Amino acid sequence: MDTTILRIAILIVLLSNKAIADEPKCYSRFDYDEKMIEKMIRAEIKLEEFAKRMDLNDATVGDIKTDVRNKIQTAKEDVSMDLNDFIQKYVANSTGQLEKIAFYASLSDDISKTTASAPLVFNNVITNIGGGYEPSTGLFTAPTNGLFVFSLTVRQYGYPSYGFEGHFSIKK
């Protein structure tokens, strides 16, 4: 007999003996049915316990999500209140009417070559309320204390003779 077939036959015998050993010993058909019903009831109880644990886990995850959402909302509200308090204190401590300061400027021509430390002069002044921007030097000097917001938009392209590299920054 081939050794592979012999091994398979031995494996089948061992597995069938194990299956028989796991089955309850029964003395009659009634005894067998009773033991099978008990086994099914135990399985059903285990399934219900598992389902309860899953429901509990789902509820716990839901509670955690709700807590995180609430904490995020609270943090947003706190930051908003702190910012509003800061603005109210700043406005309350300022004397009289706040001075309006704003400038908007652009370049009238493309940039060719510049040095790294030289200011980029936006010579086409569209708005300069408060006179803080000096178009001949490209410098802004705040005429009063306050909170200032600056924004810079740059569209970059180049020519092989000049290169394609550029670095821009706003410095205080």
MARLOTOR-166165 format. One record per residue (C-alpha): residue number from 1; x, y, z. Coordinates in steps of 0.001 Angstrom, whole numbers, plus 524288, in hexadecimal, padded with zeros to 5 digits. Example, Ala and Ser with C-alpha at 12.3 -4.5 7.8 and 13.67 -1.06 7.14 Angstrom:
@nr:1 xx:8300C yy:7EE6C zz:81E78;
@nr:2 xx:83566 yy:7FBDC zz:81BE4;
***
This chain:
@nr:1 xx:80000 yy:80000 zz:80000;
@nr:2 xx:804C9 yy:80DAE zz:7FCB1;
@nr:3 xx:809D6 yy:81545 zz:808AD;
@nr:4 xx:801D6 yy:82165 zz:80556;
@nr:5 xx:7F52A yy:819A7 zz:80506;
@nr:6 xx:7F8F8 yy:8130F zz:811C3;
@nr:7 xx:7FB68 yy:8202A zz:81846;
@nr:8 xx:7EE46 yy:82566 zz:813A9;
@nr:9 xx:7E761 yy:81939 zz:818BB;
@nr:10 xx:7EDE1 yy:81A97 zz:82613;
@nr:11 xx:7EA3F yy:82905 zz:82690;
@nr:12 xx:7DBFE yy:825E2 zz:8237D;
@nr:13 xx:7DB8F yy:81B89 zz:82E36;
@nr:14 xx:7E196 yy:824F4 zz:83818;
@nr:15 xx:7D83F yy:82FE4 zz:8348D;
@nr:16 xx:7CC5A yy:82700 zz:83531;
@nr:17 xx:7D0C5 yy:821FF zz:84281;
@nr:18 xx:7D20D yy:8300B zz:84746;
@nr:19 xx:7C486 yy:8337C zz:84217;
@nr:20 xx:7BEEF yy:82788 zz:848EE;
@nr:21 xx:7C5EB yy:82B19 zz:85585;
@nr:22 xx:7BFF2 yy:838EF zz:85529;
@nr:23 xx:7B23A yy:833B4 zz:853BF;
@nr:24 xx:7AAF2 yy:83115 zz:86058;
@nr:25 xx:7A8F3 yy:822E6 zz:86465;
@nr:26 xx:79AA4 yy:81FD5 zz:8627A;
@nr:27 xx:792B5 yy:81442 zz:86777;
@nr:28 xx:786B5 yy:81656 zz:85F0A;
@nr:29 xx:7812C yy:81EB1 zz:85425;
@nr:30 xx:77A09 yy:826BD zz:85E77;
@nr:31 xx:786BA yy:828B7 zz:86612;
@nr:32 xx:78D96 yy:82CF6 zz:8598D;
@nr:33 xx:782DE yy:836CE zz:85623;
@nr:34 xx:782F0 yy:83C44 zz:863F1;
@nr:35 xx:791B7 yy:83E2C zz:863E4;
@nr:36 xx:7914C yy:8449D zz:8566E;
@nr:37 xx:786B1 yy:84E18 zz:85B10;
@nr:38 xx:78EED yy:8516D zz:86710;
@nr:39 xx:79A91 yy:853D1 zz:85E38;
@nr:40 xx:79277 yy:85CB6 zz:85555;
@nr:41 xx:78D32 yy:86449 zz:8611D;
@nr:42 xx:79B0A yy:86666 zz:8665C;
@nr:43 xx:79F3E yy:86B25 zz:858E9;
@nr:44 xx:7939A yy:87469 zz:8585C;
@nr:45 xx:796C1 yy:879CF zz:865ED;
@nr:46 xx:7A4DE yy:87C20 zz:861D1;
@nr:47 xx:7A00E yy:882ED zz:85578;
@nr:48 xx:79722 yy:88BD9 zz:85D65;
@nr:49 xx:7A259 yy:88F2A zz:866BD;
@nr:50 xx:7AB05 yy:8925D zz:85B27;
@nr:51 xx:7A062 yy:89AEF zz:85516;
@nr:52 xx:79ECE yy:8A253 zz:86202;
@nr:53 xx:7AD7A yy:8A4B1 zz:862AE;
@nr:54 xx:7AD55 yy:8A990 zz:8549C;
@nr:55 xx:7A1FB yy:8B2C8 zz:857B8;
@nr:56 xx:7A95A yy:8B7A0 zz:863B4;
@nr:57 xx:7B590 yy:8B9E3 zz:85B79;
@nr:58 xx:7AD90 yy:8C135 zz:85132;
@nr:59 xx:7A793 yy:8C9B7 zz:85BC2;
@nr:60 xx:7B4FE yy:8CC68 zz:8619D;
@nr:61 xx:7BA8D yy:8D053 zz:85464;
@nr:62 xx:7AEC9 yy:8D91D zz:8522D;
@nr:63 xx:7B0E4 yy:8DF78 zz:85F79;
@nr:64 xx:7BF42 yy:8E1C0 zz:85C71;
@nr:65 xx:7BBE7 yy:8E7FD zz:84F4E;
@nr:66 xx:7B1ED yy:8F0D1 zz:855E2;
@nr:67 xx:7BBC6 yy:8F4B6 zz:86068;
@nr:68 xx:7C618 yy:8F80D zz:85634;
@nr:69 xx:7BC60 yy:90016 zz:84E4C;
@nr:70 xx:7B818 yy:90753 zz:85A91;
@nr:71 xx:7C631 yy:90A25 zz:85E80;
@nr:72 xx:7C953 yy:90F54 zz:850EC;
@nr:73 xx:7BD46 yy:9180B zz:85128;
@nr:74 xx:7C0D2 yy:91CFB zz:85EC5;
@nr:75 xx:7CEB3 yy:91FFC zz:85A50;
@nr:76 xx:7C97A yy:92779 zz:84E7A;
@nr:77 xx:7C062 yy:92F43 zz:85735;
@nr:78 xx:7CB6C yy:9322F zz:860DB;
@nr:79 xx:7D467 yy:936FC zz:85607;
@nr:80 xx:7C980 yy:93F24 zz:8504D;
@nr:81 xx:7C66E yy:9451A zz:85D9D;
@nr:82 xx:7D4DF yy:947CE zz:86037;
@nr:83 xx:7D629 yy:94E83 zz:85308;
@nr:84 xx:7C9CF yy:9566E zz:85550;
@nr:85 xx:7CEB5 yy:95A4C zz:862E4;
@nr:86 xx:7DBBF yy:95E79 zz:85D1E;
@nr:87 xx:7D51D yy:9669F zz:852A9;
@nr:88 xx:7CBE6 yy:96CFC zz:85C83;
@nr:89 xx:7D719 yy:9702D zz:865D5;
@nr:90 xx:7DF52 yy:97585 zz:85AC4;
@nr:91 xx:7D445 yy:97E0A zz:855C3;
@nr:92 xx:7D08E yy:98244 zz:8639E;
@nr:93 xx:7DE9E yy:98623 zz:866CF;
@nr:94 xx:7E0BD yy:98DBD zz:85A43;
@nr:95 xx:7DE93 yy:99C49 zz:85B2A;
@nr:96 xx:7D3AC yy:9A1A8 zz:852F3;
@nr:97 xx:7D10E yy:99D4B zz:84517;
@nr:98 xx:7DA1D yy:992E5 zz:83FB0;
@nr:99 xx:7E2A6 yy:997FA zz:834C4;
@nr:100 xx:7E08A yy:990A7 zz:82819;
@nr:101 xx:7ECFD yy:98B7F zz:82212;
@nr:102 xx:7ED72 yy:983A8 zz:81591;
@nr:103 xx:7F5A4 yy:98279 zz:8096E;
@nr:104 xx:7F4C0 yy:97ACC zz:7FCEF;
@nr:105 xx:7FFA5 yy:97B18 zz:7F303;
@nr:106 xx:80456 yy:97356 zz:7E759;
@nr:107 xx:80FAE yy:972E7 zz:7DDF0;
@nr:108 xx:80E65 yy:97AB8 zz:7D188;
@nr:109 xx:817F6 yy:971C0 zz:7CA5E;
@nr:110 xx:81E17 yy:9642F zz:7CB30;
@nr:111 xx:82973 yy:961E2 zz:7D466;
@nr:112 xx:835F9 yy:95F53 zz:7CD21;
@nr:113 xx:8416C yy:95E25 zz:7D67C;
@nr:114 xx:84229 yy:96215 zz:7E49A;
@nr:115 xx:84B30 yy:95F69 zz:7F000;
@nr:116 xx:8478B yy:956E9 zz:7FB73;
@nr:117 xx:84720 yy:9619B zz:805B6;
@nr:118 xx:8410D yy:96C6A zz:7FD7B;
@nr:119 xx:832BE yy:96F5D zz:8002D;
@nr:120 xx:8294F yy:96CAF zz:7F539;
@nr:121 xx:82357 yy:979D8 zz:7F21C;
@nr:122 xx:814F7 yy:9797C zz:7EE81;
@nr:123 xx:814B8 yy:98652 zz:7E730;
@nr:124 xx:806AA yy:98645 zz:7E25F;
@nr:125 xx:7FF7D yy:98B47 zz:7EE7A;
@nr:126 xx:7F0E0 yy:98943 zz:7EDAF;
@nr:127 xx:7ED58 yy:98C79 zz:7FBD4;
@nr:128 xx:7F59D yy:99294 zz:8068E;
@nr:129 xx:7EC66 yy:996B9 zz:8117B;
@nr:130 xx:7F42D yy:99BD4 zz:81CFB;
@nr:131 xx:80075 yy:99DCE zz:814BC;
@nr:132 xx:807D7 yy:99244 zz:81A86;
@nr:133 xx:80CEB yy:98CBE zz:80D9F;
@nr:134 xx:81846 yy:99391 zz:806E0;
@nr:135 xx:81815 yy:98FE6 zz:7F852;
@nr:136 xx:825E5 yy:994DB zz:7F5C4;
@nr:137 xx:82C07 yy:98B6D zz:7FFB4;
@nr:138 xx:821C5 yy:980A6 zz:800A1;
@nr:139 xx:82163 yy:981EE zz:80F80;
@nr:140 xx:81562 yy:982FA zz:8181C;
@nr:141 xx:81697 yy:98A62 zz:824D5;
@nr:142 xx:80AEA yy:9893E zz:82DD5;
@nr:143 xx:80669 yy:9970A zz:83131;
@nr:144 xx:7FFC2 yy:991FF zz:83D93;
@nr:145 xx:7FF9C yy:98634 zz:84664;
@nr:146 xx:7F638 yy:97B86 zz:84293;
@nr:147 xx:7F3DE yy:96E61 zz:83CBC;
@nr:148 xx:7F7F0 yy:96D9C zz:82E6E;
@nr:149 xx:7F57A yy:962FD zz:82478;
@nr:150 xx:7FE28 yy:96171 zz:81883;
@nr:151 xx:7FC2A yy:95910 zz:80C93;
@nr:152 xx:804F3 yy:956B6 zz:800E1;
@nr:153 xx:800FD yy:95044 zz:7F426;
@nr:154 xx:80BA9 yy:94CA1 zz:7EA79;
@nr:155 xx:80A5E yy:9464B zz:7DD26;
@nr:156 xx:81768 yy:9411F zz:7D8D0;
@nr:157 xx:81C8E yy:93D6E zz:7CB95;
@nr:158 xx:82A17 yy:93EF8 zz:7C5E8;
@nr:159 xx:832E4 yy:93F1D zz:7BA31;
@nr:160 xx:83EBB yy:9365E zz:7B862;
@nr:161 xx:847D2 yy:94215 zz:7B83E;
@nr:162 xx:842C0 yy:946E5 zz:7C583;
@nr:163 xx:83F89 yy:939E1 zz:7CBBA;
@nr:164 xx:832E1 yy:93502 zz:7D16B;
@nr:165 xx:835BA yy:93663 zz:7DFE3;
@nr:166 xx:82FC3 yy:9403E zz:7E910;
@nr:167 xx:82E30 yy:9422D zz:7F7AF;
@nr:168 xx:82534 yy:94C5A zz:7FDBD;
@nr:169 xx:82257 yy:94F75 zz:80BE7;
@nr:170 xx:81C56 yy:959DA zz:81473;
@nr:171 xx:825BE yy:95E44 zz:81F0C;
@nr:172 xx:82372 yy:96627 zz:82B39;
***
